[in-house]
Amino acid sequence: MKAAASEANALLVQKARQGDARAFEQLARDVERPLYRLAVRMVGQVDAEDVVQDALLAAWRSLSSFEGSSFRAWIFRIATNRALDRLRSRRRHPELPLDPPAEEDDDRSWAEPAAPGPELADLAADREALVVVEEALTTLPAEQRAALLLRDIEGFAYEEIAIITAVEIGTVKSRIHRGRLAVRNALVARGWKGSAG
């Protein structure tokens, strides 16, 4: 079944490369929701639609140069790059908050967790932990967040993530490990004891 879907996808890519807008529209529909999920987690809901639209438009414009075997990995690379660009732009041109800063000091430490933490997939049932995970994801450096989301949420293989993010596999594994560790630390700091506790 997966081979048939892959063949159909390859046929759509071929048609789209020849200028068939409907074929590209179908390809875009197939990846739009996963791209949006990635974008929301990387840049937030406000900019996510823009990131996805920019990525799809860039893909349409440069489809003739697509030479890879995985359209999905290629479009995720474009979307990830657009999200990283948006985050860099925010750092260069930060928005000033309307409210004065809070009195409390929000100092986060990144020490090893006191106990082994959960796998991200195991947390889906625990809504409170999921909120903490989402908050922790927003504190990760953009490159770690992208790698972690591509692996644990979108299910890409390490090799595909290396292609999408244009870094070596060792770097991908390191970013994922550090990202998972940071998420676990955030959970432990909030008193999470895991499914056994």
C-alpha positions as CSV (number, residue, x, y, z in Angstrom):
1,M,0.0,0.0,0.0
2,K,2.8,2.4,0.9
3,A,4.5,1.6,-2.5
4,A,1.3,2.5,-4.3
5,A,1.1,5.8,-2.5
6,S,4.7,6.5,-3.3
7,E,4.1,5.8,-7.0
8,A,1.0,8.1,-7.0
9,N,3.1,10.8,-5.2
10,A,5.9,10.4,-7.8
11,L,3.4,10.7,-10.6
12,L,1.9,13.9,-9.0
13,V,5.4,15.4,-8.7
14,Q,6.1,14.6,-12.3
15,K,2.9,16.3,-13.4
16,A,3.5,19.3,-11.2
17,R,7.0,19.7,-12.6
18,Q,5.4,19.9,-16.0
19,G,3.3,22.8,-14.8
20,D,0.1,20.9,-13.7
21,A,-1.2,23.2,-11.0
22,R,-3.9,20.7,-9.9
23,A,-1.2,18.0,-9.3
24,F,0.7,20.5,-7.1
25,E,-2.5,21.4,-5.3
26,Q,-3.0,17.7,-4.4
27,L,0.6,17.4,-3.2
28,A,0.2,20.6,-1.2
29,R,-3.1,19.3,0.4
30,D,-1.3,16.1,1.4
31,V,1.4,17.9,3.4
32,E,-0.5,21.1,4.4
33,R,-1.6,19.9,7.9
34,P,1.7,18.3,8.9
35,L,3.5,21.5,7.7
36,Y,1.1,23.6,9.7
37,R,1.7,21.5,12.9
38,L,5.4,21.9,12.5
39,A,5.2,25.7,11.9
40,V,2.9,26.3,14.9
41,R,5.3,24.5,17.1
42,M,8.3,26.4,15.7
43,V,7.0,29.9,15.3
44,G,3.6,30.0,17.0
45,Q,0.1,30.2,15.7
46,V,0.4,33.9,14.6
47,D,3.0,33.2,12.0
48,A,2.4,29.5,11.2
49,E,0.1,30.1,8.2
50,D,2.5,32.6,6.6
51,V,5.3,30.1,7.0
52,V,3.3,27.3,5.3
53,Q,2.1,29.6,2.5
54,D,5.7,30.9,1.9
55,A,7.0,27.3,1.9
56,L,4.3,26.1,-0.6
57,L,4.8,29.1,-2.8
58,A,8.6,28.6,-2.8
59,A,8.1,24.9,-3.6
60,W,5.8,25.7,-6.6
61,R,8.3,28.3,-7.9
62,S,11.3,26.0,-7.6
63,L,9.6,22.7,-8.4
64,S,11.5,22.4,-11.7
65,S,14.7,22.2,-9.6
66,F,13.5,19.4,-7.4
67,E,15.7,16.4,-7.9
68,G,15.2,14.4,-4.7
69,S,13.2,11.2,-4.2
70,S,11.0,12.5,-1.4
71,F,8.8,15.5,-2.1
72,R,7.6,15.4,1.6
73,A,11.2,15.7,2.9
74,W,11.9,18.5,0.4
75,I,8.8,20.5,1.3
76,F,9.5,20.0,5.0
77,R,13.1,21.4,4.4
78,I,11.6,24.5,2.8
79,A,9.1,25.0,5.6
80,T,11.7,24.4,8.3
81,N,14.0,27.0,6.6
82,R,11.2,29.5,6.4
83,A,10.3,29.0,10.1
84,L,14.0,29.4,11.1
85,D,14.1,32.6,8.9
86,R,11.0,33.9,10.7
87,L,12.6,33.2,14.1
88,R,15.9,34.9,13.1
89,S,13.9,37.9,11.8
90,R,12.1,38.2,15.2
91,R,15.5,38.3,17.0
92,R,16.7,41.0,14.7
93,H,13.5,43.0,15.0
94,P,12.0,42.1,18.4
95,E,8.5,43.3,19.3
96,L,8.3,45.4,22.5
97,P,5.8,44.1,25.0
98,L,2.9,46.3,26.0
99,D,3.1,45.2,29.6
100,P,6.0,45.8,32.0
101,P,8.2,42.8,32.8
102,A,7.1,40.6,35.7
103,E,8.8,40.8,39.0
104,E,9.7,37.1,39.3
105,D,12.9,35.8,37.9
106,D,12.3,33.0,35.5
107,D,15.7,31.3,35.6
108,R,15.8,27.9,33.9
109,S,18.5,25.4,34.7
110,W,19.5,22.6,32.3
111,A,20.9,20.1,34.7
112,E,20.5,16.4,34.2
113,P,17.0,15.2,35.3
114,A,16.7,13.7,38.7
115,A,15.0,10.6,37.3
116,P,14.8,9.1,33.8
117,G,12.2,11.1,31.8
118,P,9.4,10.0,29.4
119,E,9.5,9.6,25.7
120,L,7.5,12.4,24.0
121,A,5.1,9.9,22.5
122,D,4.2,8.6,26.0
123,L,3.0,12.0,27.1
124,A,0.2,12.4,24.7
125,A,-2.4,11.1,27.1
126,D,-1.4,13.4,29.9
127,R,-2.8,16.8,29.1
128,E,-1.0,18.7,31.9
129,A,2.3,17.2,30.8
130,L,1.5,18.0,27.2
131,V,1.1,21.7,28.1
132,V,4.5,21.6,29.9
133,V,6.0,19.9,26.9
134,E,4.6,22.6,24.5
135,E,6.0,25.3,26.8
136,A,9.4,23.6,27.0
137,L,9.5,23.3,23.2
138,T,9.1,27.1,22.9
139,T,12.2,27.5,25.0
140,L,14.4,25.3,22.9
141,P,16.8,26.8,20.3
142,A,15.1,26.8,16.9
143,E,17.4,24.1,15.5
144,Q,16.8,21.7,18.4
145,R,13.1,22.3,18.2
146,A,13.0,21.7,14.5
147,A,14.9,18.4,14.8
148,L,12.8,17.2,17.7
149,L,9.5,18.0,16.1
150,L,10.5,16.4,12.8
151,R,11.5,13.2,14.6
152,D,9.0,12.8,17.4
153,I,5.9,14.5,16.0
154,E,6.3,14.1,12.2
155,G,8.1,10.7,12.3
156,F,11.0,11.5,10.0
157,A,14.0,9.2,10.1
158,Y,17.3,10.7,11.2
159,E,18.6,10.6,7.6
160,E,15.6,12.5,6.3
161,I,16.0,15.1,9.1
162,A,19.6,15.5,8.1
163,I,18.5,16.3,4.6
164,I,15.7,18.6,5.7
165,T,17.9,20.6,8.0
166,A,21.1,20.3,5.9
167,V,23.3,19.1,8.7
168,E,25.1,15.8,9.5
169,I,23.3,12.9,11.1
170,G,25.4,13.3,14.2
171,T,24.3,16.9,14.6
172,V,20.7,15.8,14.2
173,K,21.0,13.1,16.9
174,S,22.7,15.6,19.2
175,R,20.0,18.2,18.7
176,I,17.3,15.6,19.3
177,H,19.0,14.3,22.4
178,R,19.5,17.8,23.8
179,G,15.9,18.8,23.0
180,R,14.5,15.7,24.7
181,L,16.7,16.3,27.7
182,A,15.5,19.9,28.0
183,V,11.8,18.8,27.7
184,R,12.4,16.1,30.4
185,N,14.1,18.7,32.7
186,A,11.1,21.0,32.3
187,L,8.8,18.1,33.3
188,V,10.9,17.1,36.3
189,A,11.1,20.8,37.4
190,R,7.3,20.8,37.4
191,G,7.2,17.7,39.6
192,W,6.5,15.1,36.9
193,K,7.4,11.7,38.1
194,G,6.5,9.7,35.0
195,S,3.9,6.9,34.5
196,A,5.5,4.9,37.4
197,G,5.3,7.7,39.9
